[in-house]
C-alpha cells in the first residue's frame, strides 16, 4: 500500500477514475456542499451509486477533505505571498513539519528547479509577513535561503474535467 506522505494511514493502490468519477470531482470541487441527491442527478446515477462512489474516492485518498474557498483579504488576511526556500539536502520531512506550524501557511510543496520548497502564506499585513519570513522561516536551521513573491491579485480556477 502506498503511504499518503503525511504520516497517516496507508492508502490502497489507486483505482482508475471513469467519466462519472471525474464529473463527481468537478461538482464537489465547485461546490463541496452539494448534496448526494444533487450529485446523483447531475451525473445521472442513483443516490446509492453516487454515495458509494464518493465514499470510494474518499477511501482511495482522491478526495482529501471538504472545505470552504476563502477570500483571504475579506477574512483579514490581506497579505499573501509565495515564498521559495532552499533547504539543506535530505531535510524535507523535518522542514515540512516546521512549516506546517507556521501561522497562515496554506500550501507547502517540494519542487524541482532553482529552489526546493514553495510555500504559500496568508498574513494580516506586510508587517506580519515580514515577521514570518525574517523571524520564523529564517530561524529554521535547515533553511539556507528564502525569496518572497508578493501576491497582488489571485483567482482560484475551477477544476477541469
C-alpha positions in Angstrom: 0.0 0.0 0.0 1.2 3.5 -0.8 1.7 6.0 2.0 -0.2 9.2 2.0 3.1 11.0 2.7 1.7 12.8 5.7 2.3 10.1 8.3 -1.3 9.0 8.4 -2.7 5.6 7.3 -1.5 3.9 4.1 -3.7 4.2 1.0 -4.7 1.4 -1.2 -3.3 1.4 -4.8 -5.1 4.0 -6.9 -8.1 2.7 -8.9 -8.8 4.2 -12.4 -11.4 7.0 -12.5 -14.1 6.9 -15.1 -16.0 9.8 -16.6 -18.6 9.7 -13.8 -15.9 9.9 -11.1 -14.3 12.9 -12.8 -17.7 14.6 -13.1 -18.3 14.0 -9.4 -14.9 15.5 -8.6 -15.7 18.6 -10.7 -19.1 19.1 -9.0 -17.6 18.7 -5.5 -14.6 20.9 -6.3 -17.0 23.6 -7.4 -19.5 23.1 -4.5 -18.3 20.9 -1.7 -21.7 21.3 0.0 -23.6 19.7 -2.9 -26.0 17.0 -1.7 -25.7 13.4 -2.7 -29.1 13.8 -4.4 -27.9 16.7 -6.4 -24.6 15.0 -7.4 -26.5 11.8 -8.4 -29.0 13.8 -10.5 -26.2 15.8 -12.3 -24.1 12.7 -13.2 -27.2 10.5 -13.9 -26.7 7.7 -11.4 -28.7 6.6 -8.3 -28.2 8.2 -5.0 -26.7 4.9 -3.7 -24.3 4.8 -6.6 -23.2 8.4 -6.0 -22.8 7.8 -2.3 -20.7 4.7 -2.9 -18.5 6.5 -5.5 -17.9 9.5 -3.2 -17.0 7.1 -0.3 -14.6 5.2 -2.6 -13.0 8.5 -3.7 -12.5 9.4 -0.1 -11.2 6.0 0.9 -8.8 6.0 -2.0 -7.4 9.4 -1.0 -8.6 11.1 -4.2 -10.8 13.4 -2.1 -8.7 14.6 0.8 -11.4 16.6 2.5 -14.1 19.3 2.1 -13.6 22.9 2.9 -14.6 26.5 2.1 -13.0 28.6 -0.6 -11.9 31.6 1.4 -11.4 35.2 0.3 -8.4 35.8 2.4 -8.4 39.5 2.1 -12.0 39.7 3.4 -11.1 37.3 6.1 -8.5 39.7 7.5 -5.5 38.1 5.7 -4.7 40.9 3.3 -1.1 40.0 2.5 -0.4 36.8 0.6 3.0 35.6 -0.7 4.7 32.6 -2.3 8.0 32.0 -0.6 10.6 29.9 -2.2 13.1 28.1 0.1 16.4 26.5 -0.5 17.0 23.8 2.2 19.8 21.5 3.3 19.7 18.3 1.3 17.6 15.5 2.7 15.8 17.7 5.3 12.4 17.9 3.5 10.5 16.0 6.1 11.9 18.0 9.0 11.4 21.3 7.3 7.8 20.3 6.2 6.8 19.6 9.8 8.1 23.0 10.9 6.4 24.8 8.0 3.1 23.2 8.9 3.1 25.0 12.2 3.5 28.5 10.7 0.5 30.8 11.1 -1.1 31.4 7.7 0.7 28.5 5.8 -1.8 27.4 3.2 0.3 25.2 0.8 3.6 23.5 1.0 5.3 21.8 -1.9 8.6 20.1 -2.5 9.6 21.1 -6.1 12.4 20.9 -8.6 14.3 23.7 -10.1 16.3 26.6 -8.6 14.7 26.2 -5.1 13.5 23.2 -3.1 10.2 24.3 -1.4 7.3 26.5 -2.5 5.3 27.9 0.4 2.0 29.9 0.1 1.2 32.0 3.1 -1.6 34.4 4.0 -1.0 37.0 6.8 -2.9 40.0 8.1 -0.5 42.5 6.6 3.0 43.0 5.2 4.4 43.6 8.7 3.2 40.1 9.8 4.6 38.7 6.5 8.0 40.3 7.2 8.0 38.9 10.8 7.1 35.4 9.5 9.9 35.4 6.9 12.6 37.1 8.9 11.9 35.6 12.3 10.2 32.3 11.8 11.4 31.0 8.5 15.0 32.2 8.6 15.4 30.8 12.1 14.8 27.2 10.8 18.4 25.8 10.7 17.7 23.7 7.6 16.6 26.8 5.6 19.5 28.1 3.6 17.7 31.0 1.9 14.3 32.4 1.1 12.8 34.5 -1.6 9.4 36.2 -1.2 7.0 36.9 -4.0 4.1 39.1 -3.1 0.7 38.2 -4.5 -1.1 41.3 -5.8 -4.2 39.5 -7.1 -5.3 35.9 -7.3 -8.1 33.9 -8.9 -8.9 30.3 -8.0 -9.7 28.3 -11.1 -12.3 25.6 -11.2 -11.0 22.0 -11.9 -11.5 21.0 -15.5 -12.9 17.6 -16.4 
